Amino acid sequence: QVQLVESGGGLVRAGGSLRLSCTASGSITSINTMGWYRQAPGKQRGSVALITNSGSTNYADSVKGRFTISRGDAKNTVYLQMDSLKPEDTGDYYCAYYTAFGNDYWGQGTQVTVSS
């Protein structure tokens, strides 16, 4: 089992910034992918940004150039720096962890609200 603890959500005005953090513990593997997903009210959960253990990243088109995903020095923490936030970025953000064996784990979610 892998446990994920998220933090950093909140309320911000359009154009502002927030930084989300997620720390993994438990049966973590050296080969893994971590990332962030967003679920807006009434919509399906979708990928926002992913990062592999080697540092390769992937972003949703809607956040390219505004969001940056990165790993901490200990590699079991992932950050999502969100700049130039828009009201459409509002939603619940979930941290995900994918192991080398194909298992996936999810955090409890943190709420981000961007006011116009």
C-alpha positions as CSV (number, residue, x, y, z in Angstrom):
1,Q,0.0,0.0,0.0
2,V,1.0,3.6,-0.7
3,Q,-0.3,6.4,1.3
4,L,-0.5,9.9,-0.2
5,V,-0.9,13.1,1.8
6,E,-1.8,16.3,-0.1
7,S,-1.7,19.9,0.9
8,G,-1.8,23.4,-0.5
9,G,-5.3,23.9,-1.9
10,G,-7.3,27.0,-1.1
11,L,-9.1,30.1,-2.5
12,V,-7.3,32.4,-4.8
13,R,-8.3,35.2,-7.2
14,A,-7.8,34.8,-11.0
15,G,-4.3,35.5,-12.0
16,G,-2.9,34.3,-8.6
17,S,-0.8,31.3,-7.7
18,L,-1.0,28.2,-5.5
19,R,1.4,25.4,-4.8
20,L,0.1,21.9,-4.1
21,S,2.2,19.2,-2.4
22,C,1.8,15.5,-2.2
23,T,4.0,13.1,-0.2
24,A,4.0,9.4,-0.7
25,S,4.8,6.8,1.9
26,G,4.5,3.1,2.5
27,S,5.4,0.6,-0.3
28,I,6.9,3.1,-2.7
29,T,9.0,1.9,-5.6
30,S,12.0,3.4,-7.2
31,I,10.3,3.3,-10.6
32,N,7.0,5.2,-10.4
33,T,5.0,8.0,-11.9
34,M,3.3,10.7,-9.8
35,G,0.8,13.2,-10.9
36,W,-2.2,15.4,-10.3
37,Y,-5.7,15.1,-11.5
38,R,-8.5,17.6,-11.4
39,Q,-12.2,17.0,-11.0
40,A,-14.4,20.1,-11.6
41,P,-18.0,20.2,-10.3
42,G,-20.2,18.0,-12.5
43,K,-17.3,16.8,-14.6
44,Q,-15.1,13.7,-14.8
45,R,-11.7,13.6,-13.3
46,G,-8.9,14.4,-15.8
47,S,-5.1,14.4,-15.8
48,V,-3.4,17.8,-15.1
49,A,0.3,16.9,-14.9
50,L,2.4,13.8,-14.6
51,I,6.1,13.2,-13.8
52,T,8.1,10.0,-13.9
53,N,10.8,9.0,-11.5
54,S,13.3,10.1,-14.2
55,G,11.8,13.5,-14.4
56,S,9.8,13.3,-17.7
57,T,6.7,15.4,-17.6
58,N,3.4,15.5,-19.3
59,Y,0.8,18.3,-19.1
60,A,-2.8,18.8,-20.1
61,D,-3.0,21.4,-22.9
62,S,-5.1,23.6,-20.7
63,V,-2.4,24.1,-18.2
64,K,0.8,24.2,-20.3
65,G,2.8,27.2,-19.7
66,R,1.0,28.0,-16.4
67,F,1.5,24.9,-14.2
68,T,4.8,23.2,-13.3
69,I,5.1,19.7,-11.8
70,S,8.3,18.8,-10.0
71,R,9.7,16.3,-7.5
72,G,11.3,17.0,-4.2
73,D,14.9,16.0,-3.4
74,A,13.6,12.8,-1.6
75,K,11.7,11.9,-4.8
76,N,8.6,10.8,-2.9
77,T,7.2,14.2,-2.9
78,V,5.6,15.9,-5.9
79,Y,4.7,19.6,-6.3
80,L,2.3,21.4,-8.6
81,Q,3.1,25.0,-9.0
82,M,0.0,26.7,-10.4
83,D,0.4,30.2,-11.8
84,S,-1.9,32.5,-13.7
85,L,-4.8,30.6,-12.3
86,K,-8.2,30.9,-14.1
87,P,-11.7,30.2,-12.8
88,E,-11.8,27.1,-14.9
89,D,-9.0,25.7,-12.9
90,T,-11.4,25.3,-10.0
91,G,-11.9,21.8,-8.8
92,D,-10.7,19.1,-6.5
93,Y,-7.1,18.1,-7.1
94,Y,-6.0,14.6,-6.5
95,C,-2.5,13.2,-6.2
96,A,-1.9,9.9,-7.9
97,Y,0.9,7.4,-7.6
98,Y,1.6,4.6,-10.1
99,T,3.9,1.8,-9.2
100,A,6.2,-0.1,-11.5
101,F,3.7,-3.0,-11.1
102,G,0.8,-1.1,-12.5
103,N,-0.9,-0.4,-9.2
104,D,-2.4,3.1,-8.6
105,Y,-3.0,5.0,-5.4
106,W,-4.9,8.2,-4.8
107,G,-4.8,11.0,-2.3
108,Q,-7.9,12.3,-0.5
109,G,-8.1,15.4,-2.7
110,T,-7.5,19.1,-2.0
111,Q,-9.9,21.8,-3.1
112,V,-8.8,24.7,-5.3
113,T,-11.2,27.6,-5.9
114,V,-10.3,30.4,-8.3
115,S,-12.6,33.4,-8.1
116,S,-13.0,35.8,-11.1
